[in-house]
Amino acid sequence: MTRPLTGKVALVAGATRGAGRGIATALGEAGATVYCTGRSVAGRPGMKGRPETIDETAAIVTARGGHGVAIRVDHTEPAEVAALFERIGELDILVNDIWGGDDLIEWGKRLWETRLEDGLPLIDRAIKTHIITSHHGLPRVRRGGLVVEVTDGDGYYYRGHFFYDLVKTTVIRMAFALAQELEGRDVTAVAVTPGFLRSEWMLDHLGVTEATWRDAATKVPEFIASETPLFVGRGVAALAADPEVARRNGRVVASWDLGDAYGVTDADGSRPHFVRWLEAHMPAVAAGWRKADDGFYAYWGKQPYATPG
């Protein structure tokens, strides 16, 4: 396996599980040194009921050919984040994947039915953490570097829950704003979304394992088009290795588009394409999804960085 990111230094903030672990793993496959941060370490879980730790992620990174370094950091604490970057020094890839909201979402409830003590912490966990991390980290990103904001969805359609929608669309806008802020620095900022992510939490939620995941498609048909976290991770690694990545500056790009563009595959050798599957099997859903974006792209499509990748 070629390792195009050998000698590169990356931080994956929020590397404990899900897309963060997949991105860290793929950067390790490509040869990078990957700092894996989060709150969950052995004996000190950051999320109730979840066993995954950043120590495990760092070990996977090293086993895949990179060099994984686990550092416990609470990214809501500016002093801890500042100390993290003092330790790292300069870096080439900064990935903001901090989320921590799975235990705070009650699907099916409207804003006025949602407990504010559940909703408001999402802003701290999934927006403020990204701002704090970028504030301290961006001055240390080398020229030619890449900043990735991990979101959910490649547009501005509604995501079914007020606070979830707010934080995920804010992250897209954050990548757009960072592209403006970084102008002249030769650093690219993008938002990246996975498709239907076969994360540890989702597998547990649907009552299946990675070995039996197809069984869940009997209840959720679109799950058959799902992907492991490694797929979006390999897309991010391909972006980081692309000498022409700046052409995507400020855009939101999806794992399925990165798969097509760079030829990357999932762990089983497949190349999932969630939207293509929806268009073929659930055309009404796909049409409604894109229609919701018409007003947004009619305006922002005229802006220099905002057309979808």
N, C-alpha and C positions, 0 to 999 in steps of 0.2 A: 504494500500500500504506500502510495506517495504521501508525504506529510508536508503540504505547502505552508503550514503555519509554524513550522519549526523555528524557534527563536522568538516567536511572538508571545506577548504576555496579555492575558485576558482576565477580566473579572466578570463572573456571572453572579449578580446580586439576586438572591432568591434561587439558589441551586439545589435546594433540598429534595425537590420532587418535581414531577410534571415536566413542563417545557424547559424549566431551568436546568433540571438534571439532564434532559436530552441534549440541550445546547452545550452544556459543559462536556458531556461525553463526546459529542461530535467534534468539538474544538480540540479535545484530547486526541481523538483519532487522527486529526490533522497535524498533531505534533506540538500544540501550544502548551505553555504553562498556564494553568487555569486556577485562579483563586476562586474558591467556592464559598460563598457566604450565605448566612441565614441564621435563624435562632435555634434550630434543632440540632443538638449534638447528643452523643451517647449519654443517657441518663437525664437529659434536660430537653424534653420535647417542646417545640415552639407552638405546636398545634395539638390540642387534645385529641387523643385517639389515633394519631398518625405515627407510625414507627420510623419513617425515613429520617436520615440525618445527612448533614453536609459531609461528615466523615466518610460515609458510604459513597457519596458522590465523588469525592476527591480520590478515593481508592479506585473507583471505576475509571476515572480519567487516566490515572497512572497505568492501570491494566490495559487500557486501549492504546497506549503509546505516548501519551502526553505526560505532564507532571502536574498532579493535582495537589492543591494546598487548601485545607479547610480552615476557615477562621470564623468563629462565632461573632456575628455582628447584628445588633438590632438597628436596622436602617431608619427607624423613627428617631434615633438619638444622634444628633449632628456630631457630637464629640466622638462617638464610636466610629462614625463614618470617616471623620477627619483622620483619626488614628489609623484606620485601615489603609487609607491612601498614603499616609506617611510610610507605612510598612511596604506597600507595593512599589512606590515610586512611579516611574513612567510606565505606561501600558499602551497597547495597540487596539484592544477591543474592550468595550464597556457594554455589558448587557444588563439592562434593567428589567428584571422579571419578578420583582417582589409583588406578591398578591396577598396570600393569607386570609382570604375571604370566604372560603368554602363553608366554614362553620357559622357564617353570619347571614347567609342568603336564605330567605324563605320565598321560594318561587310561588307565583300565583297571588301574591299580596301587592296591592297598590301602595303608593307612597304613604297615604294617610293611614294605611293599615299596618305599615311597617314600624317596628320599634326603632326609635331614633338611636337607642343605645346599641343596636345592631348595625344600622345604616351608616351613622356618622363615623365609626371607626374605620370603615372601608376607605374613606377619604384619606385618613392617616396612613393606613397600611398600603394602599395601592396608588396613591397620587403623591402625597407628601414624601414618602420614601424615595420615589423616583426623583423628585426635585432635589432632595437633600443629597442623594448619591451623585446626581449630575453636577450640582453646585461644587462639590469637593473633587469630583473626578475629572470633569472636562478639562481643566487646565493641565492635567497630566497625560492626556491622550496625545500620542505622537502624531506628527504629520503623516497622512496616508491612513489614519486610523478609522475605526468604525464604531458608531454608537447605535445600539439596538434597543428600542422600546418594544417589549412584548405585549401584545394586546389580544383581543378576541374578536375576530371579524375584520374584513377589509373595507368596511364602509360605515355609513352613518344610519343604517336601519336600526330600529329599536330592538333591544336585546331581551326584553321581557321582564325586566326588573329595574326600577328607577336607579338605585345606587349602582348596580352592576353596569347598566348602560352608561351612567355618568363616568365611572372610572375608566371603562374600556375605550370610550370615545375620546376622553381626555388624553389618554396615552397616545392615540393617533395624532391628535393636535399637538402634543408635546414634541413628537418627532418633527413635525412641520416647523414648529417654533425653534427647535434646536438647530435645524438646518439654516435658519436665518442667523441665529446667534453665532454659529460656527463659520460663517462666511469669511473666506480669506485664510482659514486655518488648515485647509486641505484635510478636513475630517468630515466624513459622511454620517448623517443621521437618518435612520429609517425606523418605521414601525413594522413589526413582523407578526403575523398571526398564524397559528396552526389551524388545521381543519378541525374535524371532530376528534378531539384528542383522547387517546386511550391512556389516560393518566392513571396513576395508582388509585386516586380517589374515585374516578369514574368507573373503573373496573369494580371496585368495592360497592359503589352505589348501585350498579346494575347486577350485582351478585355473580360476577364471572371472574375468571383469571385471564392472564395473557394467553394461556393454553386453550381456554374455552371461550374466548371473547365473542366468537361468531354466534354463540347461543343467544346473546343479548339482542341480536337483530330480529328475533321473533317478536320482541316487545317494542324495539326501537329500530325500524327498518333501516334508517340512514346510518346506523352504527356499523353496517357492513362496509361503509366507505370511510371508516375511522382510520387513524394513523397512530403509531407509537410516538412518544416524545422525541425519539431519535430522528424522525423524518424532518421535523422543523429544525432540529439541531444541525443536521447535515446541510440544510438550506442556508442557515446562518453561517456555517463554516465556509460554504462556497462563496457567499457574499464577502466574507472577510478575506478570502484569497483572490478575489476578482480585482485586477488592476483597474477596471473601468467601473467600479462600484458607484462612483460619484454620479453616474447617470440616474441612479435611483434616489438621489438625495431628497429628503423630506417626504418621501412617498410611503404608503403602506403597501406591503407586499405579502402575499400568502404563501404558505408552504407548498401548495399545489403548483403555483406559478414558478416558484424556485425549483421545484422538481423538474418541470418542463424546461426551464431555462438552463439549468446546470446538469441535468441528467442524474441527479442524486436519487437514491432509493431508500426505502424504509428497511427496517431490520431484516425482513423476510425477502427482500429483493423487489418488492412491488413498488409502484409509484402512485399512491393514492391521489385522487383529484376530487375533492368533496363537491365542488360546484358542478363539475361535469356529471357526476353521479346524480345530483339533485335535478339537473336539467333533463337527464334521461329518464329518471324514475319518479320525480316529484316536480313536474314542470310548473305547477301552480305556485308551489312554495318558492322555487327559484325565481319566478317572474315577480312575485310580490317582494322578495328580498331586494332585487335590483331596482324595482320601481321606487322603493323607499329612498333610494339614493339619488333619484333624478334631480331633485331640487338642489341637493348638496353639490353634485358634480356639475350641474349647469352653471353654478357660480364659481366653485373652487377649481373646476377644470381649466379655468382661464388663468389661474395663478401659476407661478413658475415651478412650484414644487409639489402641487397637490394632486395631480392626475394619478390615478391608481396605477401601480406597477404591473 
